[in-house]
Amino acid sequence: MGHISLRVKTIIASYLDISAEEVVDTASLADDLGADSLEIMEMIMRLEEEFGLDIGDDVIEKISTVGDAIKYLESMRA
């Protein structure tokens, strides 16, 4: 597991108070992990702080799974 992937999964697990094993790339933030829209926005803000990025609304709308968040952050750090 890459450094970015591990950081993202740790943040999501901690924020949602779930086990890290539940946070897999294919997990839907809402459907599988039970995050509501406010929680998703707050997690995105936490990821922005962690990675020093500003994630635009157009991108946020496309992030529905853990893997989506990881792919975006990896592309921005490349």
PLY file of the C-alpha trace (Angstrom):
ply
format ascii 1.0
element vertex 78
property float x
property float y
property float z
element edge 77
property int vertex1
property int vertex2
end_header
0.00 0.00 0.00
1.41 3.38 -0.98
2.06 6.24 1.40
-0.83 8.36 0.08
-3.22 5.40 0.15
-2.33 4.61 3.74
-2.77 8.24 4.83
-6.16 8.54 3.09
-7.45 5.28 4.55
-6.23 6.19 8.03
-7.97 9.58 7.88
-11.24 8.06 6.65
-11.20 5.25 9.23
-10.44 7.67 12.03
-13.03 10.21 10.91
-15.82 7.64 10.56
-14.70 5.69 13.65
-14.50 2.42 11.73
-11.81 -0.23 11.42
-9.09 0.36 8.84
-9.91 -3.03 7.28
-13.29 -1.66 6.15
-11.64 1.15 4.21
-10.83 -0.52 0.89
-10.34 1.17 -2.47
-13.69 -0.01 -3.83
-15.70 1.10 -0.78
-18.28 3.79 -1.46
-17.96 6.57 1.09
-21.74 6.83 1.42
-23.13 3.39 0.62
-20.45 1.10 2.08
-18.94 3.26 4.82
-22.11 5.11 5.83
-20.82 8.67 5.46
-23.44 11.35 4.88
-22.81 14.35 2.63
-21.63 16.56 5.50
-19.18 13.91 6.70
-17.85 13.48 3.16
-17.28 17.24 2.85
-15.54 17.34 6.23
-13.31 14.41 5.24
-12.44 16.16 1.97
-11.49 19.28 3.95
-9.31 17.13 6.21
-7.62 15.60 3.16
-7.05 19.10 1.74
-5.31 20.08 4.99
-3.28 16.87 5.14
-2.03 17.12 1.56
-1.89 20.92 1.23
-4.30 20.98 -1.70
-7.49 22.76 -2.67
-9.88 20.19 -4.13
-12.37 21.88 -6.45
-16.11 21.29 -6.31
-16.02 19.66 -9.76
-13.57 17.06 -8.42
-15.44 16.57 -5.14
-18.56 15.60 -7.09
-16.56 12.79 -8.75
-15.15 11.33 -5.52
-17.52 8.59 -4.46
-15.14 5.81 -3.41
-11.99 5.59 -1.33
-10.11 4.73 -4.52
-11.38 7.88 -6.25
-9.90 10.01 -3.48
-6.60 8.13 -3.57
-6.28 8.35 -7.37
-6.97 12.08 -7.35
-4.47 12.79 -4.58
-1.81 10.62 -6.23
-2.31 12.47 -9.52
-1.88 15.82 -7.78
1.30 14.72 -5.97
2.96 13.21 -9.07
0 1
1 2
2 3
3 4
4 5
5 6
6 7
7 8
8 9
9 10
10 11
11 12
12 13
13 14
14 15
15 16
16 17
17 18
18 19
19 20
20 21
21 22
22 23
23 24
24 25
25 26
26 27
27 28
28 29
29 30
30 31
31 32
32 33
33 34
34 35
35 36
36 37
37 38
38 39
39 40
40 41
41 42
42 43
43 44
44 45
45 46
46 47
47 48
48 49
49 50
50 51
51 52
52 53
53 54
54 55
55 56
56 57
57 58
58 59
59 60
60 61
61 62
62 63
63 64
64 65
65 66
66 67
67 68
68 69
69 70
70 71
71 72
72 73
73 74
74 75
75 76
76 77
